[in-house]
Amino acid sequence: DDNVFEVTQQSSPFGFCHPTHARLYFPKSGRDFHWNARRHRKLRHLQEVTDTTTDAGRKSPLFLSWEPHIVTWWNVWIGFVANTLWVVNGIYCTFPPAGTSDAAAVNIMFATGVVGAFMFIV
């Protein structure tokens, strides 16, 4: 069977917890993979271990990564845009920029408030 593997390493934040990181070795293919609970929960693929001297699974996060196939990525960016719109809304409500007419400030407040609220609902 191709799905038979051996757990070569495992670790957890505390000794009494379930493992959150492991290295899986597939003897039939001879490939070694890094598994962690978070990637498994997010339905992401296993990371193949290519360098045996370092732990390939522990990398710094990619804050500006392009991952539209992951639902969480959409949630984060929609929330970011909605928060930005609400910051603009708050600035125009509290401190309207000099030289802006009252009608323009009200229109900007209304548009950014409604669009930001809609994005939070989505």
C-alpha positions as CSV (number, residue, x, y, z in Angstrom):
1,D,0.0,0.0,0.0
2,D,1.4,3.5,-1.0
3,N,-0.1,5.2,2.1
4,V,2.0,3.3,4.7
5,F,4.3,5.6,6.6
6,E,6.5,5.7,9.7
7,V,6.6,8.5,12.2
8,T,10.3,9.3,12.7
9,Q,9.9,12.4,14.9
10,Q,7.1,14.0,16.8
11,S,6.8,17.0,19.1
12,S,4.2,19.0,21.1
13,P,4.3,22.2,23.1
14,F,3.9,20.3,26.3
15,G,4.8,16.7,27.1
16,F,1.2,15.7,28.0
17,C,-0.4,17.2,24.8
18,H,-1.1,15.5,21.5
19,P,1.7,16.0,18.9
20,T,1.5,19.1,16.8
21,H,4.5,18.4,14.6
22,A,5.8,15.2,13.1
23,R,8.1,13.8,10.4
24,L,6.6,11.1,8.3
25,Y,8.7,8.7,6.2
26,F,7.1,6.8,3.4
27,P,9.3,3.7,2.9
28,K,7.9,2.7,-0.5
29,S,8.8,6.0,-2.2
30,G,11.7,6.9,0.2
31,R,10.2,10.4,0.7
32,D,10.2,12.3,4.0
33,F,7.5,14.8,4.9
34,H,6.9,17.4,7.6
35,W,3.4,17.3,9.1
36,N,1.9,19.8,11.5
37,A,-1.6,20.1,13.0
38,R,-2.3,23.6,11.7
39,R,-1.6,22.8,8.1
40,H,-3.6,19.6,8.4
41,R,-6.5,21.5,9.9
42,K,-6.3,24.1,7.0
43,L,-6.3,21.2,4.4
44,R,-2.9,22.1,3.1
45,H,-0.5,19.6,1.6
46,L,2.4,17.9,3.4
47,Q,5.7,19.7,3.0
48,E,8.5,17.4,1.7
49,V,11.7,17.5,3.7
50,T,14.5,18.3,1.3
51,D,17.2,19.3,3.7
52,T,17.7,16.9,6.6
53,T,19.9,19.4,8.6
54,T,17.1,21.8,9.3
55,D,13.4,21.5,10.1
56,A,11.8,22.4,6.8
57,G,8.3,22.8,8.4
58,R,9.2,25.8,10.6
59,K,9.4,28.8,8.3
60,S,8.5,32.4,8.9
61,P,4.9,33.3,7.9
62,L,4.3,34.9,4.5
63,F,2.3,38.0,5.3
64,L,1.8,39.0,1.6
65,S,1.3,35.6,0.1
66,W,-1.0,34.9,-2.8
67,E,-3.3,32.0,-1.8
68,P,-6.8,32.6,-3.2
69,H,-7.5,28.8,-3.1
70,I,-7.6,29.0,0.7
71,V,-10.8,30.4,2.3
72,T,-9.0,31.8,5.3
73,W,-6.9,34.0,2.9
74,W,-10.1,35.6,1.6
75,N,-11.4,36.1,5.1
76,V,-8.3,38.0,6.1
77,W,-8.1,40.2,3.1
78,I,-11.9,41.1,3.1
79,G,-11.5,41.9,6.8
80,F,-8.4,44.0,6.1
81,V,-10.2,46.1,3.4
82,A,-13.3,46.5,5.6
83,N,-11.2,47.7,8.5
84,T,-9.4,50.1,6.3
85,L,-12.7,51.5,5.0
86,W,-13.9,52.0,8.6
87,V,-10.7,53.8,9.5
88,V,-11.3,56.2,6.6
89,N,-14.9,56.5,7.8
90,G,-13.8,57.4,11.3
91,I,-11.3,60.0,10.1
92,Y,-13.9,61.7,8.0
93,C,-16.5,61.5,10.9
94,T,-14.1,62.9,13.5
95,F,-11.6,65.1,11.6
96,P,-12.9,66.0,8.1
97,P,-9.9,67.2,6.1
98,A,-9.6,70.9,5.5
99,G,-11.1,72.1,2.2
100,T,-13.6,69.2,2.1
101,S,-17.2,70.3,1.8
102,D,-19.7,69.0,4.2
103,A,-21.6,67.2,1.5
104,A,-18.5,65.4,0.2
105,A,-17.5,64.4,3.8
106,V,-21.0,63.0,4.4
107,N,-20.9,61.1,1.1
108,I,-17.5,59.6,1.9
109,M,-18.6,58.7,5.4
110,F,-21.7,57.0,4.1
111,A,-20.0,55.1,1.3
112,T,-17.1,53.8,3.4
113,G,-19.4,53.0,6.3
114,V,-21.9,51.0,4.2
115,V,-19.3,49.2,2.1
116,G,-17.2,48.4,5.2
117,A,-20.2,47.1,7.0
118,F,-21.3,45.0,4.0
119,M,-17.8,43.4,3.8
120,F,-17.9,42.5,7.5
121,I,-21.3,40.8,6.9
122,V,-19.9,38.8,4.0
